[in-house]
């Protein structure tokens, strides 16, 4: 229980730093978004993870990589959103690899 709370707090710290970057007009890249998505994953912040995943593509035009998808699939799966995770896999512009299926399996 303490670990989950600590991870949630650390995830919020990462999100705060990310938002500070944006306020100061520092443009995020794919690595920055991977860090934010990973923080959301470790903190169990599904709503925020969805938001940043969407922002990455729609607002910043950043091409999603296999690592971005794996992070989102793990986040969704750990929250019990298996159908949403599976839909994400089916609609990815890349073919799912062992990394993607492994993320789903690990989330179970």
BELBEL-V655288 format. One record per pair of residues at least 12 apart in sequence whose ideal C-beta (glycine too) atoms are under 8 Angstrom apart, sorted by the first residue. I is the first residue (numbers start at 0). GAP is how many residues later the second one is. D is the distance in Angstrom with one decimal. If there is no record, write none. Layout:
# BELBEL-V655288
I	GAP	D
I	GAP	D
This chain:
# BELBEL-V655288
3	40	7.0
6	35	4.8
6	36	5.1
6	37	7.3
7	35	4.5
7	36	6.5
7	37	7.4
8	34	7.8
9	29	6.9
9	32	7.1
9	33	6.7
10	28	4.3
10	29	6.1
10	31	5.9
10	32	2.5
10	33	7.8
10	34	5.5
10	37	7.9
11	31	6.9
11	33	8.0
13	21	6.6
13	22	6.2
13	25	3.6
14	21	6.6
14	24	6.6
14	25	7.6
14	30	7.6
14	33	6.4
17	14	7.0
17	17	7.8
17	18	5.0
17	34	7.9
26	33	7.4
27	28	7.8
27	32	6.3
27	34	7.7
28	33	6.8
29	26	7.6
29	32	5.1
29	33	7.2
29	34	8.0
29	35	6.3
29	38	7.2
32	19	6.3
32	20	7.8
32	23	4.4
32	27	7.7
32	29	6.2
32	35	6.7
33	31	7.7
33	33	5.7
33	34	6.1
33	37	6.7
35	16	5.0
36	12	5.8
36	15	6.1
36	16	6.4
36	31	6.3
36	34	4.3
36	35	6.5
36	38	7.2
37	33	5.8
39	12	6.6
39	35	6.1
40	30	5.5
40	33	5.7
40	34	4.3
40	37	7.4
43	34	7.2
43	35	6.9
45	29	6.0
45	30	6.8
45	33	4.6
45	35	7.0
48	22	7.8
48	23	6.4
48	26	4.7
48	27	8.0
49	22	7.9
52	15	6.9
52	19	5.3
55	12	7.0
63	28	7.9
63	29	7.8
65	28	6.3
65	31	6.4
65	33	5.8
65	34	6.7
66	32	7.8
68	19	6.8
68	20	7.6
68	23	5.6
68	25	7.5
68	31	6.1
68	34	8.0
69	29	5.3
69	30	5.7
69	32	7.8
69	33	4.1
70	32	7.6
71	13	7.7
71	16	6.2
72	12	4.7
72	15	6.0
72	16	6.4
72	27	6.3
72	30	4.5
72	31	5.3
72	34	6.9
73	29	4.4
73	30	7.7
73	32	6.4
73	33	5.0
74	32	7.9
75	12	6.9
75	31	7.3
76	26	7.2
76	27	5.5
76	29	7.7
76	30	2.5
76	31	6.4
77	29	4.7
81	22	7.7
81	25	7.9
81	26	7.7
84	19	5.8
84	22	7.0
85	18	7.3
88	12	7.9
88	15	6.9
